[in-house]
Amino acid sequence: MTTTAAPAPQVPAPPVLSRRRTNMVFVTIVLGMLLAALDQTIVSTALPTIVADLGGGGHMAWVVTAYLLAETVSTVLVGRFGDLFGRKVVFQLSAVVFTAGSVFAGAAASMPMLIAARAVQGVGGGGLMVTAMALIADVIPLRERGKYQGALGAVFGVTTVVGPTLGGIFTDQATWRWCFYVNVPVAIVMVAMAARTVPVVRPAVRPVIDYLGIALVALGSSALVLGLEWGGGTYAWGSAVIVGLFAGAVVLLAAFVLVELRAAEPMLPMHLFRNPVFTVCSVLSFIVGFAMLGALTYLPTYLQYVDGVSATMSGVRALPMVAGVLGASMLSGVVVSRTGRYRVFPLTGMAVMALGLYLMSTMGRTTGVWLESLYMFVFGVGLGLAMQVLTIAVQNTVPYHELGTATSGVTFFRTLGSAFGTAIFGTLYTAQLVPNLTEALARSPGVPLAAVQSPQVLAGLPAERVRLVVDAYALTVNYVFFWVMPVALAGFVVAWFLKEVPLRDSARAGAADMGEGFAAPDSAEADRQLERAVAGVMRTTKGRPVGRQVLLASGSRLDPVEAWTLGQIHWRLRVRGDARLSAIAAAHRMPPEVLAPAFARAAGAGYARVDGDHLSLTPAGEAEIGRLGTAWRSWLAARLGDWDVADPADRARLDRALDSLAERLLEEDEHAQEMAGA
């Protein structure tokens, strides 16, 4: 890396904001992520009440599934639209769409209207999530970006699992409609804050959008989910409608694969499946999403109908599962970051998840609260152990230019699994509930039909009178959990095929970040992902004398002081085209007189020229910088993994990342200097 190297085209550096404005932007982004993530699960505790009001219990799963499918498609499209039109505009437009969906959902007079409104919400929610992560990279200072991204990932994870409790509170204290109306004032505040605080940043590259691939996977997935939900209930499994839906899904998904093989920029490159780690992690991510959202959707139904608790308490009673997910995610992340070993966690997680499903399938009217809490905690621990390391394992094995695409692929399969899980849970639930309730009502004369449709009415009747109805609900939910257990066991078998590859330092750094496990959508831009990886490697070396190690390995004749002075000149010349002693001193908050002797010493040794305030390198200084650059590249390559320092493409990409990092750090130093002088 010498000063004579031709600099590669740079992505526009993000604006440097004041501390106050940065915090305001982050609050705005958090509000967007909060709304989108919360609405994945907030309706679960309200579903029994919604069905009692609107009817259409057979379509209950679609209240969740419609949101998830629309969100899955939206996250792919909106990320590209943000690159085309600017993230700020897309963020605000996504908020408007989400708010419109919330208003229509709150005003829904029928189940089909609610499902359609949830799909609109999903489109806006997906846009909010993916642009929130992209805005972090656009506006947050580089030195602090990891902290902010980790916090945003944690927001995504926590809101995903505490949504049921909030949904129960709104249902009991107001009405289920406020699960949606509450979004409106928050979204208005968020849009107003975004208009005032978020700067306009337009990426230089206009991406190619895989419209056909996105449409095919959306239609194919929807047909498959519809067939799974309607089969055996609304239509017989052998009916023309169900067979047609399954046949259509096969044709559409096969066409999707063919299109992806030929697309210029596919949404899901098929060659990623040649990587066995990506394939196994995608399957496991699908199973985790399948089990988690399915359980979160139907567990409140069990608690309200069988235990007779309110919507609020059903959310509170599910907190042991939440504690298990979060606790196991954090614990596994810390262990992986310290040991570099991750294969044991999906294996253990899938086994514990299967055990938790079995235990929950034994719950009934006489099961105590503490025992139910223990069973839910076991299930949550299994989920947490399995989900945290999947993204890390994939990021550890794919090339850096595909890091964002592979991460998005794992997220895609988890969201798709959530949609399928909710639908299949619903199919099993509906198929078993009708005969169970028919038999219970036949043996319980005098029990009103309203008691079957409303958990509040059922809880208000004498326990002995409704005992058989309560047992019917318990048997139904137990049946669902029992038949989902084989899915977790299949995941346990699949997990044995997960290869354990030594962790790169960048992957090890991200393992302890809970947000990585929940895998909120992130940028697929190759150079930005490499910048993030390089920054992660540097974070893991904090406190270690890496500079001295690299200087020693380079074979350079420079001492540490000379290496530092030449580095300061080199990067300012490369990034700014000009190096001044006064600027370097100001950036390090020192009088120029303090640093002048060090630069004079480098000049005396023949490595630099000092012309008043202007600094430059001699040919000898450029040669020493070249040696240091080669040593730094080798040091980074050894820690990044999957990197060939002899490959011109890899070397050029790394140079771009380092140039971009240096430019952003210099801008932040200059801004800090301006703020200090203000």
Disulfide bonds with the S-S distance in Angstrom:
none
